[in-house]
Amino acid sequence: MRLKKTITTLVLALCLLLTGLMPSSAAPDRLEVLPRDAVWRYSDEGIDLGEYWSQEPDTASWKSGKAPLGFGDDVSETDPGLPIGTVVGYGADGNNKHMTTYFVTDTEIPAMDAFKGIEFYIHVDDGAVVYINGTEAFRKGIADGAVYYHTSAKFKPKEETFAISLGELPMLKEGTNQIAVEVHQDGGDSSDLWFELGMTAITEMPDPIDWTTGWLPNPAVEVDGVSRVAMTFNGDTSKNMGFTWYTNQASIASDLQVMPYSEVEDTDDLDFSGAAHFEGSFARSTSAPEYLVHKAVATGLTPGSTYWYRVGDALNDE
């Protein structure tokens, strides 16, 4: 009996060993298809390549470098341990830098039968439009509509990780895919530029967010700007002025600031530190529950006077 037990033990051990050596045929849950430190070809000459540049970009004479690419920062603002990979140019005038810098790279996409989507990571300052094989995939920090060389951008979170289903990426194909990105500045006097992009194929899409319930502010949402600001007229309109505006679910403060009108060349120079402050209220939008609608009313205004108004989230400087 002792011999039989010994033989059985050896057979079991051998089976376990062989099983451990056998390759697995199961597909990975995640497959990186574009690393964040990929090498990109880029044009930093300040030349307007036109609205349709991404469809057939001629990059033969472009420079190339490893991501992250940019200027003005030695390390990432969101990851101080990550140094810049390639410094790009911005022109001869530091107060009038190039508004758009263009980037192109190629990546190999395997058969995607086992995958359901692509998880994108982007870190961009100030904003970007991303194209796959000449078709726009997404944009960050740039309003909807046509995009031109001088279009300004402001992507407040600066970095984001999100997923897009393969059904929403019909331009993606098996084999070689060209990724083209135009990175825009907030203005010609912008102090820096930063660009990273990564792509990972995933077998399961994240659960959709139920925007109609849950905590507010929503911890899963990054603070962004305000949109769709409108004046409302209620009560004595000679002394009161109301406003409504929209934000995402990260901003629950409904702040309205008012100060007497003064002539300025640039509204960015306005100083609201001494402005009158009015607090309003917010609610989930019934037509678009991922947004909050804010309302606030300024009271006690002087009839016939002109004012500057500012709405947003004072706590988050939005």
C-alpha positions in Angstrom: 0.0 0.0 0.0 2.8 2.4 0.8 4.3 1.8 -2.7 0.9 2.5 -4.3 0.5 5.7 -2.5 4.0 6.9 -3.6 3.2 6.1 -7.2 -0.1 8.0 -7.0 1.6 11.0 -5.5 4.2 11.1 -8.2 1.6 10.8 -11.0 -0.4 13.7 -9.5 2.7 15.9 -9.1 3.6 15.1 -12.8 0.1 16.0 -14.0 0.3 19.4 -12.1 3.7 20.1 -13.5 2.6 19.4 -17.1 -0.6 21.4 -16.6 1.5 24.4 -15.5 3.7 24.2 -18.6 0.8 24.0 -21.1 0.1 27.3 -22.8 -3.3 28.9 -22.2 -5.5 29.6 -25.2 -7.7 32.0 -23.4 -7.5 35.6 -24.7 -6.3 38.2 -22.2 -8.8 40.6 -20.6 -6.7 43.6 -21.6 -4.3 44.0 -24.5 -2.3 47.1 -25.0 -2.4 48.2 -28.6 -0.8 51.7 -28.3 1.6 52.3 -25.5 1.6 55.7 -23.8 5.3 56.1 -24.6 4.9 55.4 -28.3 7.0 57.2 -30.9 5.1 59.9 -32.8 5.8 61.9 -35.9 4.9 65.6 -35.4 4.7 68.9 -37.1 5.6 71.9 -34.8 6.2 74.4 -37.6 3.1 76.5 -37.0 1.7 75.6 -40.4 -2.0 75.3 -40.8 -2.6 71.9 -42.4 -6.3 72.5 -43.0 -9.5 71.0 -41.8 -9.0 67.6 -43.4 -5.3 67.1 -42.7 -5.9 63.8 -40.9 -7.2 61.9 -43.9 -3.9 61.7 -45.9 -1.1 63.4 -43.8 2.3 63.6 -45.5 4.6 63.1 -42.7 7.8 62.2 -44.6 9.6 65.4 -43.5 8.2 65.5 -40.0 10.2 65.2 -36.8 9.7 62.2 -34.5 10.0 61.6 -30.8 8.8 59.5 -27.9 5.8 60.4 -25.8 5.1 62.3 -23.6 5.6 65.2 -26.0 5.3 68.9 -25.3 7.1 71.9 -23.9 7.1 74.1 -20.7 7.0 71.2 -18.2 9.9 68.9 -17.4 7.6 66.4 -15.8 4.0 65.5 -15.9 1.7 67.7 -13.8 -0.4 64.7 -12.8 2.6 62.3 -12.3 5.7 64.1 -11.2 7.7 60.9 -11.6 7.1 60.9 -15.4 9.6 63.1 -17.3 8.8 64.6 -20.7 10.0 62.4 -23.5 10.3 64.8 -26.4 10.3 68.6 -26.4 8.5 70.2 -29.4 8.8 73.7 -30.7 6.3 76.5 -30.4 7.8 79.2 -32.6 10.0 82.3 -32.2 7.5 84.4 -30.2 6.8 83.1 -26.6 3.7 85.4 -26.4 2.3 84.1 -29.7 3.0 80.4 -29.8 1.7 78.0 -32.4 -2.0 77.3 -31.8 -1.9 73.8 -33.1 0.7 71.0 -33.2 0.0 67.8 -35.2 0.9 64.2 -34.3 0.7 61.0 -36.2 1.7 57.4 -35.3 0.8 53.9 -36.6 -0.3 50.9 -34.5 -1.1 47.3 -35.3 -4.5 46.1 -34.2 -5.0 42.3 -33.9 -8.2 40.4 -34.6 -10.8 41.9 -32.2 -13.3 39.1 -32.1 -12.6 38.5 -28.3 -12.8 42.2 -27.4 -15.7 44.6 -26.9 -14.0 48.0 -26.8 -11.0 50.2 -26.5 -10.0 51.9 -23.3 -8.3 55.2 -24.1 -6.0 57.1 -21.8 -5.3 60.7 -22.8 -3.3 63.4 -21.1 -3.4 66.6 -23.1 -2.8 70.3 -22.3 -4.8 72.2 -23.5 -7.1 70.1 -25.8 -7.1 67.7 -28.7 -9.0 66.0 -31.5 -8.1 62.3 -32.1 -8.6 60.6 -35.4 -8.3 56.9 -36.4 -7.7 56.3 -40.1 -8.8 59.8 -40.9 -12.1 59.8 -39.0 -12.6 61.6 -35.7 -12.9 59.2 -32.8 -13.2 61.7 -30.0 -12.2 65.2 -28.8 -11.3 66.7 -25.4 -11.5 70.3 -24.5 -12.8 71.5 -27.9 -16.4 72.4 -28.6 -18.5 70.5 -31.1 -18.4 71.7 -34.7 -15.7 72.5 -37.2 -12.1 72.7 -35.9 -9.5 75.1 -37.4 -5.9 75.8 -36.7 -6.8 78.8 -34.5 -9.5 77.0 -32.6 -8.8 77.3 -28.8 -9.0 74.5 -26.3 -9.3 73.9 -22.6 -9.5 70.4 -21.2 -9.8 71.0 -17.5 -9.1 67.5 -16.1 -6.0 67.3 -18.4 -6.1 63.5 -18.2 -8.8 60.9 -18.5 -9.3 57.2 -18.9 -12.5 56.1 -20.7 -13.8 53.3 -22.9 -15.5 53.4 -26.3 -17.2 50.3 -27.7 -16.1 48.8 -31.0 -19.5 49.5 -32.4 -18.7 53.2 -31.9 -15.3 52.8 -33.6 -16.2 51.5 -37.1 -13.0 53.1 -38.5 -10.8 50.8 -36.5 -9.6 47.8 -38.5 -7.5 44.7 -38.1 -3.9 45.4 -39.2 -2.2 48.8 -39.4 -4.1 51.8 -38.1 -3.1 55.4 -38.3 -3.7 57.5 -35.3 -3.6 61.3 -35.9 -4.0 64.0 -33.2 -4.2 67.7 -33.4 -3.3 69.4 -30.0 -4.6 72.9 -29.6 -3.6 75.6 -27.2 -5.8 77.8 -25.0 -4.1 80.8 -26.5 -0.9 82.0 -28.0 0.5 82.9 -24.6 -0.1 79.4 -23.2 2.8 78.4 -20.9 3.0 74.7 -21.8 1.9 71.8 -24.0 1.6 68.1 -23.0 0.5 65.1 -25.0 0.2 61.4 -24.2 -2.2 58.8 -25.7 -2.6 55.1 -24.9 -5.0 52.5 -26.2 -5.9 49.1 -24.6 -8.4 46.5 -26.1 -10.8 45.3 -23.4 -13.1 42.2 -23.2 -15.7 43.9 -21.0 -17.1 47.4 -21.2 -17.4 49.3 -17.9 -20.9 49.4 -16.4 -22.8 52.5 -17.6 -23.3 55.2 -15.1 -26.9 55.8 -13.8 -26.9 59.6 -13.9 -30.4 59.8 -12.3 -29.3 58.5 -8.9 -26.2 58.6 -6.6 -24.2 61.1 -4.7 -23.7 64.7 -5.8 -21.1 65.8 -6.5 -20.4 62.7 -8.5 -16.9 61.4 -7.5 -16.6 59.6 -10.9 -16.8 62.9 -12.8 -14.0 65.4 -13.3 -14.7 69.1 -12.8 -15.3 70.9 -16.1 -16.6 74.3 -17.2 -20.1 75.8 -17.5 -22.2 75.7 -20.7 -25.5 77.1 -22.1 -25.6 80.2 -19.9 -28.8 82.1 -20.3 -30.4 85.2 -18.7 -33.8 84.9 -17.0 -36.2 87.7 -16.3 -38.4 87.5 -13.2 -39.8 90.0 -10.8 -38.5 93.6 -11.0 -36.1 93.3 -13.9 -34.7 96.8 -13.3 -33.2 95.6 -10.0 -32.9 91.8 -10.4 -31.2 89.7 -13.0 -31.4 85.9 -13.1 -29.2 83.3 -14.8 -29.4 79.6 -15.6 -26.4 77.4 -16.7 -25.3 73.8 -17.0 -22.4 71.8 -15.6 -21.5 68.2 -15.2 -22.2 66.4 -12.0 -18.9 67.4 -10.4 -20.0 70.9 -9.7 -22.8 71.5 -7.2 -22.0 75.1 -6.3 -24.3 77.7 -8.0 -22.3 80.9 -7.7 -23.2 84.2 -9.4 -20.8 87.2 -9.1 -21.7 90.7 -10.1 -19.6 93.9 -10.3 -20.0 97.3 -12.0 -19.0 97.5 -15.6 -15.6 98.8 -16.6 -13.8 98.9 -20.0 -11.2 96.1 -20.4 -9.4 94.9 -23.5 -9.5 91.3 -22.4 -12.2 89.8 -20.1 -9.5 87.5 -18.6 -8.2 90.6 -16.9 -11.4 91.2 -15.0 -10.9 91.1 -11.2 -13.9 89.7 -9.4 -12.3 89.6 -6.0 -14.6 92.5 -4.8 -17.7 91.4 -6.6 -21.1 90.9 -5.0 -21.8 87.2 -4.5 -25.2 85.4 -4.8 -25.8 81.7 -4.2 -28.3 79.8 -6.2 -29.6 76.3 -6.4 -29.2 73.3 -8.7 -31.1 70.2 -9.9 -30.5 67.3 -12.2 -31.5 68.1 -15.8 -34.7 66.2 -16.7 -33.8 66.0 -20.4 -30.0 65.2 -19.9 -29.6 63.8 -16.4 -25.8 63.6 -16.6 -25.9 67.4 -16.3 -26.9 69.7 -13.5 -28.9 72.9 -14.2 -28.1 75.8 -12.0 -30.2 78.9 -11.2 -29.2 82.1 -9.4 -30.6 85.6 -9.1 -28.7 88.9 -8.5 -30.8 91.3 -6.5 -30.5 95.0 -5.4 -29.0 96.2 -8.7 -29.1 99.9 -9.5 -31.7 100.6 -12.3 -30.0 101.8 -15.5 -26.6 100.6 -14.5 -24.4 98.1 -16.4 -22.7 95.2 -14.8 -20.3 92.3 -15.4 -21.7 88.9 -14.4 -19.9 85.7 -13.8 -21.5 82.3 -13.1 -19.9 78.9 -12.1 -18.4 77.0 -9.2 -16.3 79.3 -7.1 -15.1 76.4 -5.0 -13.5 74.7 -8.0 -12.6 77.9 -9.8 -15.0 77.2 -12.6 
